[in-house]
Amino acid sequence: MVTIVGAGIAGIACARLLADAGSDVVVLERSSAVGGRLARASVPGLQRPVEWGAAYLTAYGDRVLPRAESWLERDLLQPVTDTFAVAGPDGITGSARGPMRYRAPAGLRSLVRDLAHGLTVRFGEQVERVERDTVLAIPRPQAAALAPAIEPQ
């Protein structure tokens, strides 16, 4: 059994890879939802929610592209742009193309919920210490409190 502490995008992605490879996995999360810092909130005066974590997703690589294609097919993800303004000391001087940026209509947290489907995630879990076969998918200061060999930054 592999225990993963943290149900943010890193913890859930790790759990998904391990589970798909046949490992028994449990994810422990102290809050009441997956997604970690990928959160959105309503702001008074704005017509749409604001993403507090990442605002968009770029997708490349043989592990991410198939998942992104699945999200596109199911309308969990939408392309935004691959063209950006180039700015410098003299202002905007042109444009350049780069990797496609995607948005999630229901928020990027919805992608983490999709990755977590079928995984064992236990919410409201306070972890006091780590054991063998534990992955810490949490910010470094929190990890350092659980595993003193990790130096906080």
N, CA, C and O atoms as a GROMACS GRO file, in nm:
protein
  612
    1MET      N    1   0.084  -0.118   0.000
    1MET     CA    2   0.000   0.000   0.000
    1MET      C    3   0.089   0.124   0.000
    1MET      O    4   0.180   0.137   0.082
    2VAL      N    5   0.061   0.215  -0.092
    2VAL     CA    6   0.130   0.343  -0.097
    2VAL      C    7   0.035   0.449  -0.044
    2VAL      O    8  -0.080   0.457  -0.087
    3THR      N    9   0.083   0.529   0.049
    3THR     CA   10   0.005   0.638   0.104
    3THR      C   11   0.057   0.768   0.046
    3THR      O   12   0.177   0.795   0.048
    4ILE      N   13  -0.034   0.848  -0.008
    4ILE     CA   14   0.003   0.978  -0.062
    4ILE      C   15  -0.063   1.084   0.025
    4ILE      O   16  -0.184   1.082   0.045
    5VAL      N   17   0.017   1.175   0.076
    5VAL     CA   18  -0.033   1.283   0.159
    5VAL      C   19  -0.049   1.406   0.069
    5VAL      O   20   0.049   1.460   0.019
    6GLY      N   21  -0.173   1.448   0.050
    6GLY     CA   22  -0.202   1.565  -0.031
    6GLY      C   23  -0.278   1.528  -0.157
    6GLY      O   24  -0.231   1.448  -0.237
    7ALA      N   25  -0.396   1.587  -0.173
    7ALA     CA   26  -0.481   1.558  -0.289
    7ALA      C   27  -0.487   1.676  -0.386
    7ALA      O   28  -0.589   1.700  -0.450
    8GLY      N   29  -0.374   1.748  -0.395
    8GLY     CA   30  -0.362   1.849  -0.499
    8GLY      C   31  -0.331   1.780  -0.631
    8GLY      O   32  -0.334   1.658  -0.639
    9ILE      N   33  -0.302   1.858  -0.733
    9ILE     CA   34  -0.275   1.801  -0.865
    9ILE      C   35  -0.157   1.704  -0.860
    9ILE      O   36  -0.161   1.600  -0.925
   10ALA      N   37  -0.051   1.736  -0.784
   10ALA     CA   38   0.065   1.647  -0.778
   10ALA      C   39   0.031   1.515  -0.710
   10ALA      O   40   0.067   1.408  -0.759
   11GLY      N   41  -0.038   1.522  -0.597
   11GLY     CA   42  -0.073   1.400  -0.524
   11GLY      C   43  -0.168   1.312  -0.603
   11GLY      O   44  -0.150   1.190  -0.607
   12ILE      N   45  -0.269   1.372  -0.665
   12ILE     CA   46  -0.366   1.292  -0.741
   12ILE      C   47  -0.302   1.237  -0.868
   12ILE      O   48  -0.330   1.123  -0.906
   13ALA      N   49  -0.216   1.315  -0.935
   13ALA     CA   50  -0.148   1.263  -1.054
   13ALA      C   51  -0.057   1.146  -1.017
   13ALA      O   52  -0.052   1.046  -1.090
   14CYS      N   53   0.013   1.157  -0.906
   14CYS     CA   54   0.098   1.047  -0.858
   14CYS      C   55   0.013   0.924  -0.827
   14CYS      O   56   0.047   0.813  -0.868
   15ALA      N   57  -0.097   0.945  -0.756
   15ALA     CA   58  -0.186   0.833  -0.721
   15ALA      C   59  -0.243   0.768  -0.846
   15ALA      O   60  -0.253   0.645  -0.853
   16ARG      N   61  -0.280   0.847  -0.944
   16ARG     CA   62  -0.337   0.793  -1.069
   16ARG      C   63  -0.235   0.707  -1.140
   16ARG      O   64  -0.267   0.597  -1.184
   17LEU      N   65  -0.110   0.755  -1.153
   17LEU     CA   66  -0.006   0.677  -1.220
   17LEU      C   67   0.020   0.545  -1.147
   17LEU      O   68   0.030   0.439  -1.209
   18LEU      N   69   0.031   0.551  -1.014
   18LEU     CA   70   0.056   0.430  -0.937
   18LEU      C   71  -0.062   0.333  -0.945
   18LEU      O   72  -0.042   0.212  -0.963
   19ALA      N   73  -0.184   0.384  -0.933
   19ALA     CA   74  -0.302   0.297  -0.939
   19ALA      C   75  -0.315   0.234  -1.077
   19ALA      O   76  -0.346   0.115  -1.088
   20ASP      N   77  -0.291   0.312  -1.182
   20ASP     CA   78  -0.300   0.258  -1.318
   20ASP      C   79  -0.193   0.152  -1.344
   20ASP      O   80  -0.211   0.064  -1.429
   21ALA      N   81  -0.082   0.159  -1.269
   21ALA     CA   82   0.025   0.060  -1.282
   21ALA      C   83   0.001  -0.062  -1.192
   21ALA      O   84   0.081  -0.155  -1.192
   22GLY      N   85  -0.110  -0.061  -1.117
   22GLY     CA   86  -0.147  -0.176  -1.036
   22GLY      C   87  -0.118  -0.166  -0.888
   22GLY      O   88  -0.140  -0.263  -0.815
   23SER      N   89  -0.070  -0.054  -0.841
   23SER     CA   90  -0.041  -0.039  -0.698
   23SER      C   91  -0.168  -0.008  -0.620
   23SER      O   92  -0.261   0.054  -0.672
   24ASP      N   93  -0.171  -0.053  -0.495
   24ASP     CA   94  -0.277  -0.013  -0.402
   24ASP      C   95  -0.237   0.123  -0.347
   24ASP      O   96  -0.127   0.140  -0.295
   25VAL      N   97  -0.328   0.218  -0.358
   25VAL     CA   98  -0.297   0.356  -0.321
   25VAL      C   99  -0.410   0.413  -0.237
   25VAL      O  100  -0.527   0.387  -0.264
   26VAL      N  101  -0.374   0.492  -0.136
   26VAL     CA  102  -0.471   0.571  -0.062
   26VAL      C  103  -0.415   0.713  -0.055
   26VAL      O  104  -0.296   0.733  -0.030
   27VAL      N  105  -0.502   0.811  -0.076
   27VAL     CA  106  -0.463   0.952  -0.068
   27VAL      C  107  -0.527   1.010   0.057
   27VAL      O  108  -0.646   0.995   0.080
   28LEU      N  109  -0.445   1.078   0.138
   28LEU     CA  110  -0.494   1.144   0.259
   28LEU      C  111  -0.493   1.294   0.235
   28LEU      O  112  -0.393   1.350   0.193
   29GLU      N  113  -0.606   1.359   0.262
   29GLU     CA  114  -0.621   1.502   0.239
   29GLU      C  115  -0.682   1.567   0.362
   29GLU      O  116  -0.782   1.519   0.414
   30ARG      N  117  -0.621   1.675   0.409
   30ARG     CA  118  -0.672   1.739   0.531
   30ARG      C  119  -0.797   1.822   0.506
   30ARG      O  120  -0.876   1.843   0.598
   31SER      N  121  -0.817   1.870   0.383
   31SER     CA  122  -0.936   1.951   0.356
   31SER      C  123  -1.051   1.860   0.312
   31SER      O  124  -1.046   1.738   0.327
   32SER      N  125  -1.155   1.922   0.258
   32SER     CA  126  -1.274   1.846   0.221
   32SER      C  127  -1.288   1.824   0.071
   32SER      O  128  -1.392   1.777   0.025
   33ALA      N  129  -1.184   1.857  -0.006
   33ALA     CA  130  -1.193   1.843  -0.152
   33ALA      C  131  -1.055   1.819  -0.212
   33ALA      O  132  -0.953   1.855  -0.152
   34VAL      N  133  -1.052   1.757  -0.330
   34VAL     CA  134  -0.927   1.744  -0.404
   34VAL      C  135  -0.899   1.877  -0.473
   34VAL      O  136  -0.987   1.961  -0.487
   35GLY      N  137  -0.776   1.894  -0.516
   35GLY     CA  138  -0.742   2.012  -0.596
   35GLY      C  139  -0.638   2.101  -0.534
   35GLY      O  140  -0.572   2.177  -0.606
   36GLY      N  141  -0.621   2.095  -0.403
   36GLY     CA  142  -0.518   2.176  -0.339
   36GLY      C  143  -0.529   2.323  -0.374
   36GLY      O  144  -0.633   2.386  -0.353
   37ARG      N  145  -0.422   2.377  -0.428
   37ARG     CA  146  -0.417   2.519  -0.460
   37ARG      C  147  -0.490   2.555  -0.590
   37ARG      O  148  -0.500   2.672  -0.625
   38LEU      N  149  -0.540   2.456  -0.660
   38LEU     CA  150  -0.621   2.485  -0.778
   38LEU      C  151  -0.763   2.515  -0.731
   38LEU      O  152  -0.847   2.425  -0.724
   39ALA      N  153  -0.787   2.637  -0.701
   39ALA     CA  154  -0.917   2.677  -0.647
   39ALA      C  155  -0.969   2.796  -0.726
   39ALA      O  156  -0.893   2.868  -0.791
   40ARG      N  157  -1.098   2.815  -0.718
   40ARG     CA  158  -1.158   2.933  -0.779
   40ARG      C  159  -1.257   2.991  -0.681
   40ARG      O  160  -1.309   2.922  -0.594
   41ALA      N  161  -1.281   3.119  -0.697
   41ALA     CA  162  -1.373   3.187  -0.606
   41ALA      C  163  -1.451   3.292  -0.682
   41ALA      O  164  -1.406   3.345  -0.784
   42SER      N  165  -1.568   3.323  -0.631
   42SER     CA  166  -1.647   3.433  -0.684
   42SER      C  167  -1.597   3.561  -0.618
   42SER      O  168  -1.570   3.566  -0.499
   43VAL      N  169  -1.586   3.664  -0.699
   43VAL     CA  170  -1.542   3.794  -0.650
   43VAL      C  171  -1.654   3.894  -0.676
   43VAL      O  172  -1.700   3.907  -0.789
   44PRO      N  173  -1.699   3.963  -0.572
   44PRO     CA  174  -1.806   4.062  -0.592
   44PRO      C  175  -1.770   4.160  -0.704
   44PRO      O  176  -1.660   4.214  -0.708
   45GLY      N  177  -1.866   4.182  -0.794
   45GLY     CA  178  -1.845   4.274  -0.904
   45GLY      C  179  -1.795   4.210  -1.031
   45GLY      O  180  -1.802   4.272  -1.138
   46LEU      N  181  -1.745   4.088  -1.024
   46LEU     CA  182  -1.701   4.017  -1.145
   46LEU      C  183  -1.807   3.919  -1.189
   46LEU      O  184  -1.875   3.859  -1.106
   47GLN      N  185  -1.822   3.904  -1.319
   47GLN     CA  186  -1.927   3.816  -1.372
   47GLN      C  187  -1.888   3.670  -1.373
   47GLN      O  188  -1.975   3.583  -1.383
   48ARG      N  189  -1.759   3.639  -1.362
   48ARG     CA  190  -1.718   3.500  -1.363
   48ARG      C  191  -1.620   3.474  -1.250
   48ARG      O  192  -1.557   3.568  -1.201
   49PRO      N  193  -1.606   3.349  -1.209
   49PRO     CA  194  -1.513   3.317  -1.098
   49PRO      C  195  -1.368   3.344  -1.138
   49PRO      O  196  -1.334   3.348  -1.256
   50VAL      N  197  -1.286   3.361  -1.038
   50VAL     CA  198  -1.143   3.385  -1.056
   50VAL      C  199  -1.067   3.260  -1.010
   50VAL      O  200  -1.095   3.205  -0.904
   51GLU      N  201  -0.971   3.216  -1.092
   51GLU     CA  202  -0.886   3.104  -1.054
   51GLU      C  203  -0.779   3.157  -0.958
   51GLU      O  204  -0.705   3.250  -0.993
   52TRP      N  205  -0.770   3.100  -0.838
   52TRP     CA  206  -0.671   3.144  -0.741
   52TRP      C  207  -0.538   3.076  -0.761
   52TRP      O  208  -0.434   3.131  -0.725
   53GLY      N  209  -0.538   2.959  -0.818
   53GLY     CA  210  -0.413   2.888  -0.846
   53GLY      C  211  -0.373   2.916  -0.989
   53GLY      O  212  -0.373   3.032  -1.032
   54ALA      N  213  -0.340   2.814  -1.062
   54ALA     CA  214  -0.306   2.829  -1.204
   54ALA      C  215  -0.428   2.879  -1.281
   54ALA      O  216  -0.541   2.842  -1.251
   55ALA      N  217  -0.404   2.963  -1.380
   55ALA     CA  218  -0.514   3.019  -1.459
   55ALA      C  219  -0.541   2.938  -1.584
   55ALA      O  220  -0.650   2.947  -1.642
   56TYR      N  221  -0.444   2.859  -1.628
   56TYR     CA  222  -0.461   2.781  -1.750
   56TYR      C  223  -0.370   2.659  -1.744
   56TYR      O  224  -0.289   2.644  -1.652
   57LEU      N  225  -0.384   2.573  -1.843
   57LEU     CA  226  -0.306   2.450  -1.851
   57LEU      C  227  -0.236   2.446  -1.985
   57LEU      O  228  -0.295   2.481  -2.087
   58THR      N  229  -0.111   2.405  -1.987
   58THR     CA  230  -0.044   2.370  -2.112
   58THR      C  231  -0.028   2.219  -2.109
   58THR      O  232  -0.008   2.160  -2.003
   59ALA      N  233  -0.036   2.157  -2.224
   59ALA     CA  234  -0.031   2.010  -2.228
   59ALA      C  235   0.069   1.965  -2.334
   59ALA      O  236   0.055   1.995  -2.452
   60TYR      N  237   0.170   1.892  -2.290
   60TYR     CA  238   0.267   1.832  -2.380
   60TYR      C  239   0.327   1.711  -2.311
   60TYR      O  240   0.320   1.698  -2.189
   61GLY      N  241   0.385   1.624  -2.389
   61GLY     CA  242   0.442   1.502  -2.334
   61GLY      C  243   0.347   1.385  -2.349
   61GLY      O  244   0.225   1.401  -2.350
   62ASP      N  245   0.405   1.267  -2.360
   62ASP     CA  246   0.325   1.148  -2.389
   62ASP      C  247   0.238   1.102  -2.274
   62ASP      O  248   0.151   1.017  -2.294
   63ARG      N  249   0.257   1.154  -2.153
   63ARG     CA  250   0.168   1.120  -2.043
   63ARG      C  251   0.052   1.218  -2.029
   63ARG      O  252  -0.058   1.180  -1.989
   64VAL      N  253   0.078   1.344  -2.060
   64VAL     CA  254  -0.024   1.448  -2.041
   64VAL      C  255  -0.114   1.463  -2.163
   64VAL      O  256  -0.235   1.481  -2.147
   65LEU      N  257  -0.059   1.456  -2.283
   65LEU     CA  258  -0.140   1.478  -2.404
   65LEU      C  259  -0.261   1.386  -2.415
   65LEU      O  260  -0.370   1.435  -2.445
   66PRO      N  261  -0.248   1.256  -2.393
   66PRO     CA  262  -0.369   1.172  -2.402
   66PRO      C  263  -0.477   1.212  -2.302
   66PRO      O  264  -0.595   1.207  -2.334
   67ARG      N  265  -0.437   1.251  -2.182
   67ARG     CA  266  -0.534   1.293  -2.081
   67ARG      C  267  -0.600   1.423  -2.126
   67ARG      O  268  -0.722   1.439  -2.113
   68ALA      N  269  -0.520   1.516  -2.177
   68ALA     CA  270  -0.575   1.644  -2.225
   68ALA      C  271  -0.672   1.620  -2.341
   68ALA      O  272  -0.776   1.685  -2.350
   69GLU      N  273  -0.639   1.528  -2.430
   69GLU     CA  274  -0.730   1.497  -2.541
   69GLU      C  275  -0.862   1.441  -2.490
   69GLU      O  276  -0.968   1.474  -2.543
   70SER      N  277  -0.856   1.357  -2.388
   70SER     CA  278  -0.978   1.304  -2.327
   70SER      C  279  -1.061   1.417  -2.266
   70SER      O  280  -1.183   1.419  -2.281
   71TRP      N  281  -0.994   1.510  -2.197
   71TRP     CA  282  -1.066   1.623  -2.138
   71TRP      C  283  -1.128   1.711  -2.245
   71TRP      O  284  -1.238   1.763  -2.227
   72LEU      N  285  -1.057   1.730  -2.357
   72LEU     CA  286  -1.112   1.809  -2.468
   72LEU      C  287  -1.237   1.742  -2.525
   72LEU      O  288  -1.338   1.808  -2.549
   73GLU      N  289  -1.230   1.610  -2.546
   73GLU     CA  290  -1.344   1.536  -2.602
   73GLU      C  291  -1.466   1.543  -2.511
   73GLU      O  292  -1.580   1.542  -2.558
   74ARG      N  293  -1.443   1.551  -2.379
   74ARG     CA  294  -1.553   1.554  -2.283
   74ARG      C  295  -1.588   1.696  -2.238
   74ARG      O  296  -1.664   1.714  -2.142
   75ASP      N  297  -1.533   1.795  -2.306
   75ASP     CA  298  -1.559   1.937  -2.277
   75ASP      C  299  -1.518   1.980  -2.137
   75ASP      O  300  -1.572   2.077  -2.083
   76LEU      N  301  -1.424   1.909  -2.076
   76LEU     CA  302  -1.368   1.953  -1.949
   76LEU      C  303  -1.258   2.057  -1.971
   76LEU      O  304  -1.220   2.129  -1.878
   77LEU      N  305  -1.209   2.064  -2.093
   77LEU     CA  306  -1.100   2.152  -2.129
   77LEU      C  307  -1.133   2.218  -2.261
   77LEU      O  308  -1.194   2.156  -2.348
   78GLN      N  309  -1.093   2.344  -2.277
   78GLN     CA  310  -1.115   2.418  -2.402
   78GLN      C  311  -0.988   2.492  -2.439
   78GLN      O  312  -0.922   2.550  -2.353
   79PRO      N  313  -0.951   2.491  -2.569
   79PRO     CA  314  -0.833   2.568  -2.611
   79PRO      C  315  -0.860   2.718  -2.598
   79PRO      O  316  -0.972   2.764  -2.621
   80VAL      N  317  -0.756   2.793  -2.562
   80VAL     CA  318  -0.769   2.938  -2.550
   80VAL      C  319  -0.686   3.007  -2.656
   80VAL      O  320  -0.741   3.073  -2.744
   81THR      N  321  -0.554   2.992  -2.650
   81THR     CA  322  -0.467   3.057  -2.748
   81THR      C  323  -0.328   2.997  -2.744
   81THR      O  324  -0.286   2.939  -2.644
   82ASP      N  325  -0.258   3.012  -2.856
   82ASP     CA  326  -0.116   2.979  -2.860
   82ASP      C  327  -0.035   3.100  -2.905
   82ASP      O  328   0.084   3.087  -2.933
   83THR      N  329  -0.098   3.216  -2.910
   83THR     CA  330  -0.033   3.339  -2.956
   83THR      C  331  -0.033   3.442  -2.843
   83THR      O  332  -0.136   3.464  -2.778
   84PHE      N  333   0.081   3.504  -2.821
   84PHE     CA  334   0.097   3.597  -2.710
   84PHE      C  335   0.164   3.724  -2.758
   84PHE      O  336   0.245   3.721  -2.851
   85ALA      N  337   0.131   3.835  -2.695
   85ALA     CA  338   0.197   3.961  -2.723
   85ALA      C  339   0.339   3.956  -2.669
   85ALA      O  340   0.364   3.901  -2.562
   86VAL      N  341   0.433   4.014  -2.744
   86VAL     CA  342   0.571   4.026  -2.700
   86VAL      C  343   0.590   4.169  -2.653
   86VAL      O  344   0.574   4.264  -2.729
   87ALA      N  345   0.625   4.183  -2.526
   87ALA     CA  346   0.641   4.316  -2.468
   87ALA      C  347   0.783   4.335  -2.418
   87ALA      O  348   0.848   4.240  -2.373
   88GLY      N  349   0.828   4.455  -2.427
   88GLY     CA  350   0.962   4.490  -2.379
   88GLY      C  351   0.962   4.632  -2.327
   88GLY      O  352   0.855   4.689  -2.301
   89PRO      N  353   1.079   4.691  -2.312
   89PRO     CA  354   1.088   4.828  -2.260
   89PRO      C  355   1.013   4.930  -2.347
   89PRO      O  356   0.969   5.034  -2.297
   90ASP      N  357   0.998   4.900  -2.476
   90ASP     CA  358   0.930   4.991  -2.567
   90ASP      C  359   0.783   4.956  -2.586
   90ASP      O  360   0.719   5.007  -2.678
   91GLY      N  361   0.729   4.870  -2.500
   91GLY     CA  362   0.589   4.831  -2.511
   91GLY      C  363   0.573   4.703  -2.591
   91GLY      O  364   0.667   4.625  -2.604
   92ILE      N  365   0.455   4.682  -2.645
   92ILE     CA  366   0.427   4.561  -2.723
   92ILE      C  367   0.489   4.576  -2.861
   92ILE      O  368   0.461   4.672  -2.934
   93THR      N  369   0.573   4.481  -2.896
   93THR     CA  370   0.649   4.491  -3.022
   93THR      C  371   0.609   4.385  -3.123
   93THR      O  372   0.666   4.381  -3.233
   94GLY      N  373   0.516   4.300  -3.091
   94GLY     CA  374   0.474   4.197  -3.184
   94GLY      C  375   0.405   4.083  -3.112
   94GLY      O  376   0.352   4.100  -3.002
   95SER      N  377   0.407   3.967  -3.176
   95SER     CA  378   0.346   3.850  -3.115
   95SER      C  379   0.433   3.728  -3.144
   95SER      O  380   0.517   3.729  -3.234
   96ALA      N  381   0.412   3.625  -3.066
   96ALA     CA  382   0.486   3.500  -3.082
   96ALA      C  383   0.392   3.385  -3.051
   96ALA      O  384   0.297   3.398  -2.974
   97ARG      N  385   0.422   3.272  -3.113
   97ARG     CA  386   0.343   3.151  -3.086
   97ARG      C  387   0.418   3.063  -2.990
   97ARG      O  388   0.541   3.057  -2.988
   98GLY      N  389   0.341   2.993  -2.909
   98GLY     CA  390   0.398   2.901  -2.811
   98GLY      C  391   0.302   2.785  -2.794
   98GLY      O  392   0.215   2.763  -2.878
   99PRO      N  393   0.318   2.711  -2.686
   99PRO     CA  394   0.226   2.599  -2.664
   99PRO      C  395   0.083   2.649  -2.641
   99PRO      O  396   0.061   2.758  -2.588
  100MET      N  397  -0.013   2.569  -2.681
  100MET     CA  398  -0.154   2.603  -2.662
  100MET      C  399  -0.183   2.612  -2.512
  100MET      O  400  -0.138   2.528  -2.433
  101ARG      N  401  -0.258   2.713  -2.477
  101ARG     CA  402  -0.308   2.727  -2.340
  101ARG      C  403  -0.453   2.682  -2.341
  101ARG      O  404  -0.528   2.714  -2.434
  102TYR      N  405  -0.493   2.607  -2.238
  102TYR     CA  406  -0.629   2.556  -2.226
  102TYR      C  407  -0.691   2.608  -2.098
  102TYR      O  408  -0.621   2.633  -1.999
  103ARG      N  409  -0.821   2.624  -2.099
  103ARG     CA  410  -0.897   2.660  -1.979
  103ARG      C  411  -0.994   2.547  -1.947
  103ARG      O  412  -1.034   2.471  -2.036
  104ALA      N  413  -1.030   2.538  -1.824
  104ALA     CA  414  -1.129   2.440  -1.780
  104ALA      C  415  -1.255   2.517  -1.742
  104ALA      O  416  -1.254   2.592  -1.645
  105PRO      N  417  -1.364   2.501  -1.818
  105PRO     CA  418  -1.486   2.578  -1.790
  105PRO      C  419  -1.535   2.566  -1.646
  105PRO      O  420  -1.589   2.662  -1.591
  106ALA      N  421  -1.517   2.450  -1.585
  106ALA     CA  422  -1.560   2.430  -1.446
  106ALA      C  423  -1.446   2.454  -1.348
  106ALA      O  424  -1.458   2.418  -1.231
  107GLY      N  425  -1.337   2.514  -1.394
  107GLY     CA  426  -1.220   2.539  -1.309
  107GLY      C  427  -1.120   2.426  -1.318
  107GLY      O  428  -1.158   2.310  -1.341
  108LEU      N  429  -0.993   2.458  -1.301
  108LEU     CA  430  -0.889   2.356  -1.311
  108LEU      C  431  -0.903   2.247  -1.206
  108LEU      O  432  -0.856   2.135  -1.225
  109ARG      N  433  -0.968   2.279  -1.094
  109ARG     CA  434  -0.993   2.177  -0.992
  109ARG      C  435  -1.077   2.062  -1.049
  109ARG      O  436  -1.066   1.948  -1.004
  110SER      N  437  -1.162   2.092  -1.147
  110SER     CA  438  -1.245   1.987  -1.207
  110SER      C  439  -1.160   1.880  -1.275
  110SER      O  440  -1.201   1.764  -1.282
  111LEU      N  441  -1.042   1.918  -1.323
  111LEU     CA  442  -0.951   1.820  -1.385
  111LEU      C  443  -0.893   1.728  -1.279
  111LEU      O  444  -0.874   1.609  -1.304
  112VAL      N  445  -0.864   1.782  -1.162
  112VAL     CA  446  -0.814   1.700  -1.052
  112VAL      C  447  -0.923   1.604  -1.007
  112VAL      O  448  -0.895   1.487  -0.979
  113ARG      N  449  -1.047   1.652  -0.999
  113ARG     CA  450  -1.159   1.562  -0.962
  113ARG      C  451  -1.169   1.448  -1.063
  113ARG      O  452  -1.194   1.334  -1.025
  114ASP      N  453  -1.151   1.479  -1.192
  114ASP     CA  454  -1.158   1.376  -1.293
  114ASP      C  455  -1.046   1.274  -1.276
  114ASP      O  456  -1.070   1.153  -1.285
  115LEU      N  457  -0.924   1.320  -1.251
  115LEU     CA  458  -0.811   1.229  -1.228
  115LEU      C  459  -0.834   1.142  -1.104
  115LEU      O  460  -0.789   1.027  -1.099
  116ALA      N  461  -0.903   1.197  -1.005
  116ALA     CA  462  -0.924   1.126  -0.879
  116ALA      C  463  -1.035   1.021  -0.887
  116ALA      O  464  -1.050   0.939  -0.796
  117HIS      N  465  -1.111   1.023  -0.996
  117HIS     CA  466  -1.224   0.929  -1.007
  117HIS      C  467  -1.175   0.785  -0.991
  117HIS      O  468  -1.085   0.740  -1.062
  118GLY      N  469  -1.235   0.714  -0.896
  118GLY     CA  470  -1.200   0.574  -0.872
  118GLY      C  471  -1.087   0.554  -0.772
  118GLY      O  472  -1.060   0.441  -0.731
  119LEU      N  473  -1.019   0.662  -0.732
  119LEU     CA  474  -0.913   0.649  -0.633
  119LEU      C  475  -0.973   0.654  -0.492
  119LEU      O  476  -1.081   0.708  -0.471
  120THR      N  477  -0.902   0.597  -0.396
  120THR     CA  478  -0.942   0.608  -0.256
  120THR      C  479  -0.881   0.734  -0.199
  120THR      O  480  -0.759   0.744  -0.181
  121VAL      N  481  -0.966   0.831  -0.170
  121VAL     CA  482  -0.922   0.957  -0.109
  121VAL      C  483  -0.997   0.972   0.022
  121VAL      O  484  -1.120   0.969   0.025
  122ARG      N  485  -0.922   0.989   0.130
  122ARG     CA  486  -0.983   1.009   0.262
  122ARG      C  487  -0.963   1.155   0.303
  122ARG      O  488  -0.851   1.203   0.312
  123PHE      N  489  -1.074   1.222   0.328
  123PHE     CA  490  -1.072   1.365   0.361
  123PHE      C  491  -1.071   1.386   0.511
  123PHE      O  492  -1.110   1.299   0.589
  124GLY      N  493  -1.025   1.504   0.551
  124GLY     CA  494  -1.021   1.540   0.693
  124GLY      C  495  -0.913   1.466   0.769
  124GLY      O  496  -0.922   1.452   0.890
  125GLU      N  497  -0.811   1.420   0.699
  125GLU     CA  498  -0.704   1.341   0.761
  125GLU      C  499  -0.591   1.431   0.807
  125GLU      O  500  -0.535   1.507   0.727
  126GLN      N  501  -0.557   1.423   0.933
  126GLN     CA  502  -0.440   1.491   0.986
  126GLN      C  503  -0.328   1.388   0.996
  126GLN      O  504  -0.345   1.286   1.063
  127VAL      N  505  -0.218   1.412   0.932
  127VAL     CA  506  -0.105   1.320   0.933
  127VAL      C  507  -0.003   1.371   1.034
  127VAL      O  508   0.041   1.485   1.026
  128GLU      N  509   0.033   1.285   1.128
  128GLU     CA  510   0.127   1.324   1.234
  128GLU      C  511   0.270   1.283   1.203
  128GLU      O  512   0.364   1.350   1.245
  129ARG      N  513   0.287   1.174   1.129
  129ARG     CA  514   0.421   1.126   1.094
  129ARG      C  515   0.410   1.045   0.965
  129ARG      O  516   0.302   1.002   0.926
  130VAL      N  517   0.522   1.026   0.902
  130VAL     CA  518   0.522   0.949   0.778
  130VAL      C  519   0.589   0.814   0.800
  130VAL      O  520   0.679   0.799   0.882
  131GLU      N  521   0.541   0.719   0.725
  131GLU     CA  522   0.593   0.583   0.732
  131GLU      C  523   0.658   0.549   0.598
  131GLU      O  524   0.659   0.630   0.506
  132ARG      N  525   0.712   0.432   0.589
  132ARG     CA  526   0.766   0.381   0.463
  132ARG      C  527   0.654   0.377   0.360
  132ARG      O  528   0.537   0.360   0.396
  133ASP      N  529   0.686   0.392   0.233
  133ASP     CA  530   0.589   0.390   0.123
  133ASP      C  531   0.490   0.506   0.133
  133ASP      O  532   0.372   0.490   0.102
  134THR      N  533   0.539   0.621   0.175
  134THR     CA  534   0.456   0.742   0.183
  134THR      C  535   0.513   0.847   0.089
  134THR      O  536   0.634   0.872   0.088
  135VAL      N  537   0.426   0.907   0.010
  135VAL     CA  538   0.464   1.017  -0.078
  135VAL      C  539   0.407   1.145  -0.018
  135VAL      O  540   0.288   1.152   0.012
  136LEU      N  541   0.493   1.245  -0.002
  136LEU     CA  542   0.447   1.375   0.047
  136LEU      C  543   0.428   1.467  -0.072
  136LEU      O  544   0.525   1.515  -0.131
  137ALA      N  545   0.304   1.490  -0.108
  137ALA     CA  546   0.270   1.577  -0.220
  137ALA      C  547   0.206   1.704  -0.165
  137ALA      O  548   0.093   1.740  -0.199
  138ILE      N  549   0.282   1.770  -0.079
  138ILE     CA  550   0.236   1.888  -0.008
  138ILE      C  551   0.348   1.992  -0.013
  138ILE      O  552   0.462   1.959  -0.044
  139PRO      N  553   0.317   2.118   0.018
  139PRO     CA  554   0.422   2.220   0.018
  139PRO      C  555   0.536   2.186   0.113
  139PRO      O  556   0.516   2.122   0.216
  140ARG      N  557   0.656   2.229   0.076
  140ARG     CA  558   0.777   2.194   0.150
  140ARG      C  559   0.770   2.224   0.301
  140ARG      O  560   0.812   2.139   0.379
  141PRO      N  561   0.720   2.339   0.345
  141PRO     CA  562   0.715   2.362   0.490
  141PRO      C  563   0.629   2.259   0.564
  141PRO      O  564   0.664   2.217   0.674
  142GLN      N  565   0.517   2.218   0.504
  142GLN     CA  566   0.433   2.116   0.565
  142GLN      C  567   0.504   1.982   0.565
  142GLN      O  568   0.497   1.908   0.663
  143ALA      N  569   0.573   1.950   0.456
  143ALA     CA  570   0.647   1.824   0.448
  143ALA      C  571   0.758   1.821   0.553
  143ALA      O  572   0.781   1.717   0.614
  144ALA      N  573   0.826   1.933   0.573
  144ALA     CA  574   0.936   1.939   0.671
  144ALA      C  575   0.884   1.913   0.813
  144ALA      O  576   0.956   1.856   0.895
  145ALA      N  577   0.761   1.955   0.842
  145ALA     CA  578   0.705   1.930   0.975
  145ALA      C  579   0.678   1.782   0.996
  145ALA      O  580   0.681   1.734   1.110
  146LEU      N  581   0.652   1.707   0.888
  146LEU     CA  582   0.623   1.564   0.900
  146LEU      C  583   0.749   1.479   0.890
  146LEU      O  584   0.758   1.372   0.950
  147ALA      N  585   0.844   1.526   0.816
  147ALA     CA  586   0.968   1.451   0.793
  147ALA      C  587   1.086   1.545   0.817
  147ALA      O  588   1.131   1.612   0.724
  148PRO      N  589   1.136   1.553   0.940
  148PRO     CA  590   1.238   1.652   0.976
  148PRO      C  591   1.364   1.651   0.890
  148PRO      O  592   1.438   1.749   0.892
  149ALA      N  593   1.390   1.545   0.815
  149ALA     CA  594   1.508   1.543   0.728
  149ALA      C  595   1.490   1.638   0.609
  149ALA      O  596   1.587   1.669   0.541
  150ILE      N  597   1.367   1.683   0.583
  150ILE     CA  598   1.342   1.777   0.474
  150ILE      C  599   1.360   1.918   0.529
  150ILE      O  600   1.293   1.957   0.624
  151GLU      N  601   1.449   1.993   0.469
  151GLU     CA  602   1.477   2.129   0.514
  151GLU      C  603   1.372   2.225   0.461
  151GLU      O  604   1.349   2.228   0.340
  152PRO      N  605   1.305   2.303   0.548
  152PRO     CA  606   1.212   2.404   0.497
  152PRO      C  607   1.288   2.516   0.428
  152PRO      O  608   1.401   2.546   0.465
  153GLN      N  609   1.229   2.577   0.328
  153GLN     CA  610   1.294   2.689   0.258
  153GLN      C  611   1.250   2.819   0.316
  153GLN      O  612   1.294   2.925   0.271
   0.00000   0.00000   0.00000
